[in-house]
Amino acid sequence: MTTTSTADIAPMLLSPPQVSDAPGRGILPNVSRHTAAAPQLYELDAQPVEQISELLQRQYLSGSNSTFVKWIAKKGAVVPLHHHGNEQITWITEGAAEVYSQGRKYVMKAGDIMIIPPNVPHEFIFTEDTVDIDIFAPGRQDWLDGTASYYSK
């Protein structure tokens, strides 16, 4: 498995047309500008692509409290049975997958969303070429430090 460090993240989009001044907009009077953090805008497809297995790739970004990931899976790709302390929200945007958890089989198709609570064992088998968008909270520290070890090669 490859890992992505902060240095590997594509640069933020900081100039027009993506970012421009909008005087008086997006400001709450009770939140001082010097204490409010600024949003960070990225182009997802500019992020590094990690080859997790022969059939599975990912691109991800982590914020201070969550991780966003785009999985690109070929038919037959597998994320083996595992669990983690993160809540996982999975949205299949293209394709289909079977998810196995707690003795049940869930069939997900494009447009379906699944919320997996923290520490619930689950595995994915992609039954078609698939794009899967996941959000994890808190963020996936095990990906950042390279300690996740459950992916099929």
C-alpha angles and dihedrals in degrees: 000000000000123000132216120220126196088260089061094060116109113247122273117258104248107156139068136318090029095040127026139147118282105179113215095004125117094014126127114201093223094053112075116223092228092059099039116093117227121241116253118225121201136172104237095207090054091062118102115271114229118205101219095174136344089278103030133071133170141193119193147172128197127208126189094280108017147030125227118201137182112204119198107198130182119214108283096028114142135202100196126227110293143135135213139185092251128098107236126207111192124193119184105210097173132012130003142278141187115227120197119200137150093355094309135109117219119193112209124192134179109304096025122124126199126191113206114193120225117284095011110138114237142159133196129215113185109218094185136021099288145187110208122186116201133184119197127194123223095027122264102264089170089064093048093050096037097241099123106108108169103093122115114236 
